[in-house]
């Protein structure tokens, strides 16, 4: 099972909810009490817990950012690209960071 998306710990257990017939189960983090959606079986509760809808989207976003950083490795210590630095510290119209991150 994946660790808790809230506290990062792996102290996760499956518990019956006690409601309905057949019984439903839920994955709960014993560290922060976060819980996943209920499901009809223990394996379903695990699958629900491990499903992170935005995870793939965030991984793609991170890959894009890493690609931009590799393309433009010349950053100043304060995190601005040299194009911006030479433009007076503001984002220039040709700033790769502005284009990649949608920053103003």
C-alpha positions as CSV (number, residue, x, y, z in Angstrom):
1,X,0.0,0.0,0.0
2,X,1.1,3.5,-0.7
3,X,2.0,5.7,2.3
4,X,-0.5,8.3,3.6
5,X,-0.8,11.2,1.2
6,X,-1.3,13.6,4.1
7,X,1.4,12.6,6.7
8,X,3.6,10.4,4.6
9,X,3.7,7.5,7.0
10,X,3.0,3.9,6.1
11,X,1.0,3.0,9.2
12,X,-2.1,2.0,7.1
13,X,-4.6,-0.7,8.0
14,X,-7.9,-2.0,6.6
15,X,-10.9,-1.9,8.8
16,X,-14.5,-3.0,8.4
17,X,-16.9,-0.1,8.6
18,X,-19.6,-2.1,10.3
19,X,-22.2,-0.7,8.0
20,X,-24.2,-2.6,5.4
21,X,-24.4,-6.2,4.2
22,X,-22.1,-7.3,2.7
23,X,-19.6,-5.5,5.0
24,X,-17.7,-2.5,3.6
25,X,-14.0,-1.8,4.3
26,X,-11.9,1.3,4.5
27,X,-8.2,2.0,4.6
28,X,-7.2,4.2,7.5
29,X,-3.9,5.8,8.5
30,X,-3.2,5.0,12.1
31,X,-0.9,8.0,12.4
32,X,-3.1,10.9,11.3
33,X,-6.5,9.2,11.0
34,X,-6.9,9.9,7.2
35,X,-9.2,7.5,5.5
36,X,-9.9,6.4,2.0
37,X,-13.2,5.7,0.4
38,X,-15.2,2.6,1.5
39,X,-15.3,-0.5,-0.7
40,X,-17.0,-3.9,-0.6
41,X,-13.9,-5.9,0.0
42,X,-10.5,-5.5,1.6
43,X,-8.7,-5.5,-1.7
44,X,-11.1,-2.9,-3.0
45,X,-10.3,-0.6,0.0
46,X,-6.6,-1.0,-0.8
47,X,-7.2,-0.2,-4.4
48,X,-9.2,2.9,-3.4
49,X,-6.5,4.0,-1.0
50,X,-3.8,3.6,-3.7
51,X,-5.7,5.6,-6.3
52,X,-4.4,9.1,-6.4
53,X,-6.1,10.9,-9.3
54,X,-3.8,13.9,-9.4
55,X,-0.6,12.0,-9.0
56,X,-0.1,11.3,-12.7
57,X,-0.9,15.0,-13.5
58,X,1.6,16.2,-10.9
59,X,4.3,13.8,-12.2
60,X,3.8,15.1,-15.7
61,X,4.0,18.7,-14.4
62,X,7.3,17.9,-12.6
63,X,8.7,16.3,-15.7
64,X,7.9,19.4,-17.7
65,X,9.6,21.6,-15.1
66,X,12.7,19.4,-15.1
67,X,12.8,19.6,-18.8
68,X,12.7,23.4,-18.7
69,X,15.4,23.5,-16.1
70,X,17.7,21.3,-18.2
71,X,17.1,23.5,-21.2
72,X,17.9,26.7,-19.3
73,X,20.5,25.9,-16.7
74,X,21.7,29.5,-16.3
75,X,19.7,30.7,-13.2
76,X,20.9,33.3,-10.8
77,X,21.1,32.5,-7.1
78,X,17.7,34.2,-6.4
79,X,16.0,31.9,-8.9
80,X,15.7,34.2,-11.9
81,X,17.0,33.3,-15.3
82,X,19.8,35.4,-16.7
83,X,17.4,36.8,-19.3
84,X,15.3,38.3,-16.6
85,X,18.3,39.4,-14.6
86,X,19.6,41.4,-17.7
87,X,16.1,42.8,-18.2
88,X,16.2,44.5,-14.8
89,X,15.0,41.7,-12.6
90,X,11.5,41.5,-14.1
91,X,10.3,38.8,-16.4
92,X,11.2,39.7,-19.9
93,X,8.8,38.7,-22.7
94,X,11.2,36.0,-23.8
95,X,11.7,34.5,-20.3
96,X,11.6,30.7,-20.5
97,X,10.5,30.5,-16.9
98,X,7.5,32.8,-17.6
99,X,6.5,30.7,-20.6
100,X,6.9,27.4,-18.8
101,X,5.3,28.3,-15.5
102,X,2.8,30.9,-16.8
103,X,4.3,33.5,-14.4
104,X,3.4,37.1,-14.9
